Amino acid sequence: MSAKKILMICGDFGEDYETMVPFQALLAIGHSVHAVCPDKKAGDTIATSIHDFEGDQTYSEKRGHNFALNATFAEVRPESYDALCIPGGRAPEYLRLNPAVIAAVRHFFDTNKPVAAICHGAQILAAAGVLSGRTCSAYPACGPEVTLAGGHYAEIPVTEAVTDGNLVSAPAWPAHPAWIAQFLAVLGTRITHA
């Protein structure tokens, strides 16, 4: 396996698990992951939130951990990365308004590089105009945005993920095993057991 360089675009009140788990998992298997946030630099932290499914009409939200960024958004060049990871939570709601975020996302689709998006991450994809004709899962409340962006919303169980070409997407953090496994497959990462 050759290590990949992955860009993770984060923001305040992104979902805690959807930020921390892929960041740590990708590092653990040897990939390089640069977690960035617009207007922040390496060493700054972002606040995360924990979204849970407790039987209400939508998820509940609690304050999560502080997550330390390890790269500076203003210094990253998307062309120097092999893949993109977009966590969910509330962060995509405002990250999609940033022209540099949108340009970075478009780069990964224009060059057919692997992209993993989970939960509300589809909001950024919709804003970037990259979902036309694509199958994409997301938190169900984002389904209309996927459809309005010309995509096919994949209504799948919360524990599942879907791959469409270079795009791997999932509804929420309970899908981490499937989502990360499918992202690793698109990355060309092979894990063997002795």
Secondary structure as the mmCIF struct_conf table of DSSP 4:
data_model
#
loop_
_struct_conf.conf_type_id
_struct_conf.id
_struct_conf.beg_label_comp_id
_struct_conf.beg_label_asym_id
_struct_conf.beg_label_seq_id
_struct_conf.end_label_comp_id
_struct_conf.end_label_asym_id
_struct_conf.end_label_seq_id
STRN STRN1 LYS A 5 ILE A 9
TURN_TY1_P TURN_TY1_P1 ASP A 12 PHE A 13
STRN STRN2 GLY A 14 GLU A 15
HELX_RH_AL_P HELX_RH_AL_P1 ASP A 16 ALA A 28
TURN_TY1_P TURN_TY1_P2 ILE A 29 GLY A 30
STRN STRN3 SER A 32 VAL A 36
TURN_TY1_P TURN_TY1_P3 PRO A 38 ASP A 39
TURN_TY1_P TURN_TY1_P4 ALA A 42 GLY A 43
STRN STRN4 THR A 45 ASP A 52
BEND BEND1 GLY A 55 THR A 58
STRN STRN5 SER A 60 ALA A 68
BEND BEND2 ALA A 71 ALA A 71
HELX_RH_3T_P HELX_RH_3T_P1 PHE A 73 GLU A 75
HELX_RH_3T_P HELX_RH_3T_P2 PRO A 78 SER A 80
BEND BEND3 ASP A 82 ASP A 82
STRN STRN6 ALA A 83 ILE A 86
STRN STRN7 GLY A 89 GLY A 89
BEND BEND4 ARG A 90 ARG A 90
HELX_RH_AL_P HELX_RH_AL_P2 ALA A 91 LEU A 95
TURN_TY1_P TURN_TY1_P5 ARG A 96 LEU A 97
HELX_RH_AL_P HELX_RH_AL_P3 PRO A 99 ASP A 110
TURN_TY1_P TURN_TY1_P6 THR A 111 ASN A 112
STRN STRN8 VAL A 115 ILE A 118
HELX_RH_3T_P HELX_RH_3T_P3 CYS A 119 GLY A 121
HELX_RH_AL_P HELX_RH_AL_P4 ALA A 122 ALA A 128
TURN_TY1_P TURN_TY1_P7 GLY A 129 GLY A 129
TURN_TY1_P TURN_TY1_P8 SER A 132 GLY A 133
STRN STRN9 THR A 135 CYS A 136
HELX_RH_3T_P HELX_RH_3T_P4 PRO A 140 CYS A 142
HELX_RH_AL_P HELX_RH_AL_P5 GLY A 143 LEU A 148
TURN_TY1_P TURN_TY1_P9 ALA A 149 GLY A 150
STRN STRN10 HIS A 152 TYR A 153
TURN_TY1_P TURN_TY1_P10 VAL A 158 THR A 159
STRN STRN11 VAL A 162 ASP A 164
TURN_TY1_P TURN_TY1_P11 GLY A 165 ASN A 166
STRN STRN12 LEU A 167 ALA A 170
BEND BEND5 PRO A 171 ALA A 172
HELX_RH_3T_P HELX_RH_3T_P5 TRP A 173 ALA A 175
HELX_RH_AL_P HELX_RH_AL_P6 HIS A 176 LEU A 187
TURN_TY1_P TURN_TY1_P12 GLY A 188 GLY A 188
#
